[in-house]
Amino acid sequence: MTGASPTLLISDDDRDLRETLGELFFRRGMEVVLAEDGEQAIDLVSRVPVHVALLDLHMPKRTGLEVLEYLHDRQRDPGQPRLACILMSAQLDELVVERAREVEVFRVQSKPFSIREIQSLVATALHDVHGWAENEN
């Protein structure tokens, strides 16, 4: 992947976390789109080509897992771009992790996490799914 900056979707009902992460990745040269609930996340992905999505598990309207399931079904269409999804939550259980893996989540990340952890995870997703090297952005 070369050319334009990668686009990151951050979907979390915690406004402070959403905006802090958005600013962090924007400063790292990425395009960032923000959603406060699962329905907004689905709407944004249908309109904006997104490379990586950070999805909170517990959100209003649709959970992160429901968004992940929608995106998995959508990516079965050969015309859809590949998307690396990272499901985040402070309350993970084995059933959620198992379901997330069934719909090909890139990673499940427990909260809280460090800035370094999330930066590394997004960089790994960009590299592994899109071939994007850190020095390209």
N, C-alpha and C positions, 0 to 999 in steps of 0.2 A: 504494500500500500504506500503510495507516494502522493505528493501534492498537498491538498488542503488539510487543515488540521482535523484530528479526529473529533467526533462529537460524543459527548457523555451526557446521558440522562441520569439525573439524580431525583428519585422519587421517594420522599419521606415526609410524613406529616409533622415532623419536628422541624419547624421553620429555621431555628438557629443552626441545626446540623446541616440542613439542606443548603442554606445560604453560605455557611462556612466552607463546606466542601465545594460548592459552586465557585466561590471566589478562589479557593486553592487551585482548583484545576484550570480555571480561566487564566490565572497567573502563570500556569505551566504551559500555556499556549493552546489549550483545547477550547473548542466550542462547547458550551454548556447549556442544557435546557433543564428546567426545574419543574417538578410536579409535586403538588401537595397531597395527592391521593391517587389511587389506582386508575380511576377513569381518566384523569388528566394524563397519566403516563401512557395509557393506550392511545389516547387522542394524539399526543405528541409524536409517538413512534409511527403513527399512521401518516403523519405529515412531514416529519423530519428524518432524514437518514441518520440513524444512531449507530455507533460502533460498540459502545459499552453502556449497560444500564445498571445502576446501583438501585436496588429495589428493597425498601423496608418491608418486612413481613407484615407488620400490623399497621394498616392504613385504612382510612375510611373508604367507603364505596366499593372498592375492590382491594383485596389483600395483595401483597407482593407475590404470593404464590399463584393467585388467580391471574395476575398480569403475566407472570412467567409462563403459565399454561397457555394463555392467549398467544404470547409471542412464539412459543414452541409450535403451536398449530399453524400460525402465520408463516413461519419459516419453512414449512413443508412445501410452500409455493416456490418453485425454482426461480421466480423473478424477484424474490425478496432477498435483500442483503443479509449477510451473516451478522449476528448480534451476540455479544458475550454478556450474559446476565449474571450479576452477583446479588444474591439474596442475603439481606442483613437483618439480624434480630438479636435482641437481648434475651429472648425466650425461645430457644430452639428445642425441639424434641425430635426423636428419631423418625417419627412418622412424617414430619415436615421435611426433614433432610432427605428421607427416602423418596418422597413425592417430588421434591425439587430435582433430585438426580434422575428420576424417571423422565422428566421433561427437559433434561440436558442443561441444567444450570451450570455455569462455568465454575462458580464456587459458592459456598455458603459461608458467610462471615459473621461471627458472633460480635455483638456489641457489649461493652465498648471496645473500640479499636484505636490504635495510634494512627496519627497522620502518616507516619512512615509505612505502616502496614497497608493502609488503604491506597497510598500512592503506588506501592510496589505491586499490589494486587491488580490495580487498573493497568499499570504498565505491562504486567504479565499477560493480562487479557488481550490488550492491544497487540502484543507481540505474537502470542500463540494463535489467536483467531484471525488477525488481520496482517500479520507480518510487519507490524509497525515497530521500528526501533526507537528507543528513547530520544536519540539525537535528531530524529526527523521532526519532532514537534517542538 
